[in-house]
Structures are given as structure tokens and as C-alpha cells.
């Protein structure tokens, strides 16, 4: 079963495509461009449609989703954590 989808191997977050992801679950993440599946351990519950960190990121790091820079990290994020407005902000303002 695929739990997370991302476009490029450089993406640092993927999108949860199933409901009910719970902390402690091993998640399969499909990299569309490479047709490859990687795994990540969920460290938090993740709502469907929300982002999951695929690698550890530090404050100031750039976040990539679908191959595009979507913002910067404002609070440390570990692989498998929920990546959302509490730890990522746009670079526009």
C-alpha cells in the first residue's frame, strides 16, 4: 500500500494519500518520477492531504514538494513528522 506520494527524489516532504496514518506506522512513499518506493516511520499522526517529512530538516532549510521550493523550516522537523504551518513558512514574507 502507498501512504505518501512525492514527485522527485529531491523532495523533502510528501503528501499523505490515505486516512488514518498513526505514529509508529511504517509508511511507503512512492517517488513518481523514479517509480521507486521508499519507507519512512511515522513519528506523529498525519492527516490525509498533509505533508510528511521524508528527512530531518533544520531551521532555515528549504522544503521541496513536487520538485518546487515551498518555503523554509522555522522549527526542527524529523523524518516521519507532520510538516505543516507550525514548522514551515513561505519565503514570501
Secondary structure, 3 states (H helix, E strand, C coil): CCCEEECCCCCCEEEECCCCECCCCEEEEEECCCCEEEEEECCCCECCCCEEECCCECCCCEEEECCEEEEEECCCECCCCEECCCCEECCCC
